[in-house]
Amino acid sequence: ANQIAFLYTLGFNVSSAVVNLSQIPLFVVPYLAPRFGLDTTIDEFMSVGKLVGGARMSVIEFYDIDGKGEGSTYTLKKSVIADIKKHAIDEKDADVRIQELEAIIPVVKEANLRGRLFTSSMTRELGLEEKASFRDKLSQFSAYFFVQGERFNTQTTIIASYNLIRRDMAERRKAGKKYFSVRQGKEIEVPENVNELRKIATEDALYTAQETNGGATLETTMPYAKQGIGRVALMYKSFGVLMNSAMIKSALIGTKQLFAKNPEQRKQALKQLAGIHLSAMLFAGVGGIPIWGIVSMLWDLALDDDEDDADTILRKYVGEGFYKGPLSTITGMDVSQRIKLNDLIFQENRFMRDPSVEETIGYYLGGPFLSTVKRFDRAMGDMVDGEFGRMTEAMLPAGASNLMTSLRFYSDEGVQSRRGDFIYEDISGGEVFSKALGFAPLNYTFNTEQSARDNKVKRSIGEQKKKLSQRYYRALRFKDYGEAQEVWKEIQAFNKEHPLTPLSRETILKSLKGQNRTTATMHNGVAVSPTYRLALEKSWKEYSR
């Protein structure tokens, strides 16, 4: 199930790699900067990013491994040393670069032993490998873009964290200060022995990487997401759980619920929260910051369906540029919905209004696999209707489907509804390209979100009108004049609240006449249209009891 869901959500999808790569500047750097300094953290991640990129996303290829398990030894390959000396500025530069690669051997070895470094079997790493079949090979091939992003993030975060931690420990040892170990959760004396120092740095670096960038692989995800229904329901949710856990931990430290006697940790935690919110605002706008997810949820509880929801109120107040963020505004691609730091675990089903309990349970337990099944169902419906282009889009994996959809946008010179009405016209070449990558054009998403809001309000107002009219009709029909008077008061209150769409006396009279006509056509409690009545009466006479 997960193989199929992955293929049809992230398979061959370039945008999945782009979104994945945003994790370091969006979350990891703001999380570590309060501990090590912003400039130092950025410089280290830039340096290690070049290292990992130069290693083609596999730093383990720099080393010869002799033996297995804990007893194995890692040594820098002679070919790597020769290549460094060949391209170095001078002998001193070569020695520095060689020493840097030798210094990270402890963390590379431990990360490899714990399964944190990707191997050639990408489907096994992602929890997709169930049987050796064509489907496995297809899933592995389709995961190329996603896995490259994941490899870069994981290795860069582990090695950069390791370098930052061991340097911080060395500086604290010189200054006679203690070091706070995030893995042990307490301040410790910095050991004089270099190997002991590197061992502690390795443990803290792997813990930090798991806390800020873990959960994409099956080995590092939470236990409930490793098998059974949890594996299906929690697909892609591990990331959200870890991000929320890290932020909750910072909030607890910042409010003195954890490490209350350590003011330095409290300051760092508060700076972490501030930094994460600022980076989220930069990448995903005000609507994508973590705290807004909580605020909007509570606010929506106090709002009726015929009112603007919290997100709409915010975007009208701050404007689209601030709501979606500068990244989306500048590029014209709606990246905000993909990288925002709220709704990471529970997301509202935008396509199902007032779902039943069964539908809600199915929506969350079914996970991406249920969405994929519904996608196939839509494809079958398109085939029956003769919409073979849309059928092909639905049947193809995500990356190919995005390309097909972008070609349709280009040929239609815009985005059209199924009945041929324009949702967004005069689409540009850049917007077509963004859709091919997997990002919807910003102007298109604005139009659809605005229309969704309008339809929600219209449906709510229409349903209120219908219910009031029906109640008023039943009260008059059964001569319940007390109820009729009460309903009339509610109608007046409704009209006061909605002066532009009132339930007028003429509308009520028209509704009453319609109700009377419907009553006259009833048969066994069901309204029968005059158009079909003669045919149905003939059918009724054919029954015998």
N, C-alpha and C positions, 0 to 999 in steps of 0.2 A: 504494500500500500504506500509506504513512504517513498519507494523508488519512483512510482508513478507520480505521486504528488510533487516530488522534487523536479522531475522531468518537465512537468507542466506548470511549474511556478518559477523555478530558477534555471532550468535547463537551457544552455546556450545563451543565457541572458547576460549581456554586457553590463547592464545597469546593476546587477547583483554584485559584481566586482567593485563597481564605483561606490555603491552604498557601503560595502564591506570595508573599503579603504578609508572611508570617512571616520571609522571608529577611533583611530589614533588621535587625529586633531579634535574630534568631537568630544571624546570622553577620557581617553588615556592621558593625554598631555595635561588637561585641566585637573585631572585627579592627582597626578604626580608633581605638578609644578609647585604646589605649596610646600612640599617636603624638600625639594632640591633647587627651587628657583626656576622661574619661567624661562629665562634665556638659556640656562644650563640644560634644562629638560629638552627644549626645542633643538638645541645644537646636538645633543646626544642622539635624539631620535632621527635627525637628519643624517648624522654620520652613520648610524647603524642601518638606516634605511638604504643608504648607498651600498653598504656591505652586503646586506641581504639581497638587494637587487642584483649586485654583481655576482652573487652566488647562484643566480637563477632560482631564487626562493628556496634554496636548500643548503644552508650553511654546513650541514653535516658532510657535504661532499668535499669540504676542505681538509678532512681528516682521514687518516688510516685508522681502522679499529681492529685491535688485536684482542681476541677473546670475546667472551659473552658475559652479560649481566654486570653485577657490581665489580667483578674482577677485571673487566676489560680495560684496556688502555687506549687513549686517543692521542695520536701524534699528528702534527701538521704535515701534510703531504709534501714530499720533496719538489713535486711539480708546482705546487702553490708557492713554496718559498722561492723557487727559481723565477716564477712569474712576477712576484712582488719585487725582487731585486732588479728584474729587467725593466720594470715600469716606474720604479721609485726615483725620486728626485736625486737622492744621494744615498750613501750607505747608512747614514743616521736615520733618514726617513724610512728606509727598508727595515732597519732594526726595530723601529717603533711600531710599524705595521705588523711585523711578525710577532712581536711581544703582545700586541693587542689580541691577535688571533689565538695565541697560546694562553692568554689570561682568561679567555672565555671558555676554555675546555671544560672546567668543572660544570658550568651551567648547561653547556651543550650536551655533555654526557648524561647528566641527570634528566634533562628534558627529553632526551631520546629514550632513556630507560622508562620514563613515565608515559611515553606515547604522545608527547606534546609536539614532536617534530613529524611532519608528514612523510609518508613513504610513497612508493610508486603506486600503491593500491588506494586510490582516492575514495572509492566506494566503501571500502571497509572503514576508513577513517570517519566518513560521514554517516555511518550506520545504515548504508544503503545495500550493502552486499549480503544477499540471502542465498543465492545460488549462482554458480558460474554459468551464465547464459548470455545470450545476445542482449537481453534487457540490462544485465549488469554492465556490459561493455558500453552500451548506449548511455546509461546513467553516468558512468565514469567519464565518458567523452563529453557529455553535456555539462558536467560539473567543472570543466576546465577553468572558466573565468572566475567562478566563485572560489574554487580551491586556490587559485593563484593569489587572490586577495586575502584569503584566510591564512595561507602560508606566510605571506608578507607580514600581516598583522601579528601573528603569533610569535614568529621568530624575532621580529623587530622589538616587540614589547618585552619579551623575555630577556634578550641580550641588553637592550637599553636600560631596563630596570636593574639588571645585574651590575652593569657598569656604574650607574648612578649610585646604587646602594654601597658598593665596595669603596667607591671614592669618598662617599659621605662618612663611611665607617673609618676610613683612614684619616680623614680630616678631624673627626671627633676624637680619635685616639691621640693625635698630636696635641689637640687642645685639652686633653684630659677630661673629656665629656663622655657620657654614656650614650649608647645608641638604642633607639626604640625599635625593636623587632616586631614587624606587623604579623609575622607568622607566630611568634610566641606571645604577642600581646602584652609585652612588658619591656622596660628598659633593661639593657644588659651591658656588661663591661665588654669593650671591644678587645678581642684576643690579640696578642702580640704575634702569634703564629699566622703566617699568610694563608696557609691551607685551611686553618680553622675559620679565618675571616671569610675566605671565599666560599666555604661550606655554608656559613650563615647567610651570606649574600645570595647564594644559589637558592636556598630554601625560601628566602623572602621574595626573590625575583619571580620564582614560579608561583608563589602564592599571589603576588600582585598581578601577574599575568592572568591567572585564573579568575581573580576578582574583577578585573577590568576588561578581559577579552576572551574569557573561556566560554564553553558551552556549545560551540558549533559542532564539535566532534562527539561521537557516541561515547568515547572513553571519558570525556570531561563533563558530560551533562549530568543533571541530577538523576538519582536512581529511578524515580518514577517514570522518567522519560526514556528508559533504556529498553523496555519490553512491554508487550501486551497493548492494551488500549491506551495506556499512557504514552507509548511511543508514537501513536497516531495523533492523539489529542494535543500533545505537547511539542509536536514538531515545530521548530523555529521559536518556541517559547522560552527555551533555556537562556537565550541571550537576554530577554526581557527580565527574567527572574534574577539573573546575576547583576544586571545594571541597577535594578531596583534595590537589590540587597546591598550593593555597595553604597548607594545614596542613603538608604535607611541607616546603614552603619555610620556614615558620616554625620547624619542628623542626630543620632543617639550620642555620638561623641561630642558633637557641638553643643548639645543641650545637657551635657554632664551626666548622661545616663550610663556612659561607658568611660573608663579612665578619668574619672572625675578629679583625681588628684594630679592630673598631668595637663597643665594649662597650655603647653606647647601643642599637644595633640588636639586640644579643643580649637585652637586658632587655625591649625591646619585643616581640620574638618570643615569649619565654617568657610574657609577659603576654597576648599574643594567644591562645596555646594555652590558657592557664588561663581566659581570658574566654569563649572558644568552648565549652569543656567545661562551664563554669558555666551559660551560656545554654542549652546543649543539655539540661542536667539540669533546668532550669526548665521548658522547653517540652516535652521528650520523656522526662524521667525518667532515672534512672541507666542504664536499658537503651538509651538513645538517644545516649549520649555517644560521640564518635569512638573513643576508645581501647578502649572495651568491645568494639567490633566485632572488633578484632585479638585481644584477650584471649580472648573467647568462642570465636573460630575455633580458636585454638591449644588451648584447654582441651577443646573438643569432640573433638579428635583423640585425646585420651587417655581419653575416655569411651566405654563400650559403649552399644549401643542399648537395653539393658534398664536403663539408669541415667538419672537426670535429666540433661538437657543443661545447658550452662552458663547459659543464660537462665533455666531453671526453678530452678536452684540459687540464682541471684542474686535472683529475685523472691520465693522462699520466705524468703530471709534478710532482705531489706530491706523486704518488704511491698509490696503493689500500689501504694500511694500514692507511694512513692519510685521504684518501678520504672517506672511509667507517667508520673510527674510530676504536679505540682500542677494544670497546665492541664487535663489529661484528667480528673483526679479531681474538680475543681471543676465543670467543664462537663458531665461524664457522657458526653462524646464522646471516642472513642479517636482523638485527633489524633496521639498519639505515633508510631504506625506510619507516618504520612505525613510527619512533619517531623524524624524522627531523623537524626542525622548519621553513622550507620554503615550498611553494606550499600547504599551509594549506587551502586555499580557492579555488584557481583556479589551476587545474592540467591539464597538457597536456595529451591528449588522445594518448597513445603510440601505440594503435592498429588501428588508423585511420589516414592515411596520406592524407594531403590536403583535409580535410572535407569541405563539402558545408556549406553554412550559415544555412540551415535547420538542417543538422547533428550536427553542433556546438550548436545550440540552444537546440536541443533535448538532447544532451549530458549533458548540464548543468542544464536544467530544469527537466530532468528525474531523475537525482540524482542516488542514489544506487538502486532505484526501477527499473530504466531502465536497469541497469547492471544485475539485477536479472532476468528480462524478457529475456534478451539476453542469459543468462545462461540456461534458460529453452529451448530456441530455439536451442542452441548447443546440449542440451541433446536429443531433438527430432531428430536432424540430426545424432547424434551418434547411436540412436536406429535404424534409417533407414539403416545406414551403418553396423549394426551388432556389433557395439562397445559398448556392454552392460556394460562393466566395467566402461568406461568413462562416459556412460550415468548415471550410478548410482552415480558416484562422483559428477556430475553436479546437480543431483536431490536432493541430501542430504544437510542438513544445513551445515554451515561452519565447525563446529567442527568435525562432522562425515565425511565430505568430505575430510578434512585434514588427518584424520586417514586412510581413504581408499586410498588416493593418496600416503601416506607414505608406505603403504603395497605394492602398485604397484612399487614404487621405490625400495623397498627391493627385491621383486620377480624378477624384471628386472635387478637387480644389477647396477642400475643407472637410469638416466632419459632419456627416449626415445621420439622422435618425433612421430607423428601419423603414419608415414610410417616406423617406426622401427629403425631409425637412432639415435645413441647416441648423446644427447646434453651434458651429463655429465656422465662419467663412474666411476666405482669403488667407489661408494658412501659408506660412512662409516655408522656404526650403530648410531653414534651420529647425523649425518646429517639426517638420517631417522627419528630419534626421534624428531629433531627440526621441521621437516615438520609436524609430528603428532601434535605438539604443535601449529602450524600455522605459523612458520617462515621458509622461503625457505632457503636451504643451500647457503652459501655465494659463493662457487665456481660455483654453478649452475646459480645464478643470474648474476655473472660476465660473464659467457659464453653467456647467453641470451642477456645481454646488449651489449656485444661486437658484437654479430651477428646482433643485431638490428641496431647498428651503421654501420656495413659493408653493410647491405642490403639497408639502406637509401642512402649511398654514391653510391652504385652500381646502384640503380634505378635512381638516379639523373643523373649520367654520361650516363647511357643507354638512358634516355629520351632526354638528350641534343643531343646525337649522332643521335637519330631517327628524331628529329625535324630538325636538320641541313641537314640530308640526304633528307628528304621530301621536304624541301624548295629548295634545290639544284635541285631536280628532277622536281618540278613544274616550276622553273625558266627556265630550259632547254626545258621542254615540250612546254611551251608557248613562247619560244624564247625571254625571258626577260633576255638578257645577262648582263644588268646592275645589276639586282638583283642577278644573278648567280655569278658575280664577287664579289659583296658585301658578299654573303654567303661564298664564297671561303676564303675571308679574315677572316671571323668569324671562319671557320674551322681551319685555320692556328693558330688563337689565341687560339682556344680550344686545339689544339695539343701542343701548347707551355705550356699551363696551366696543361695539363694532358699528359706528355711525355710517361708514362708507359701504357696508354690506348688510343693511338691516333686514330683519324679517318683517316685511310690511304687511298691513292688513290685506292688501290685494294678493300678496304671495300666499298668505294663510288661507284666504278664500279659495284660491286656485288649488292649493294643496288639499283642502277639504273636499272639493269637487273631484279631484283625482282619486282621493281615498274612497269616495262613494262609488266611483266608476270601477275601481279595483274590487270593492266588496261585491258588486253586482256580477263580476266575472269569476267569483270564487267557485272552486269545485274541490271538495274534500280538503278545504283549507289551503288550496293552492290556486293562485291567480292563473286563469287560462285566457290567452289572447283570443279575440274574436276571429283572427286570421286562421287559427288552428282549431277552433271550437268544433266546426262541423266534422272535420276528420277525426278528432278525438271522440266526439259523441258516437260516431260509427264504431270506433274501437271499443268504447265502453259497452255497447250493446252486444258485442261478441263474447263478453264474459258470461259465464253461467255459474251460479252458486246454489 
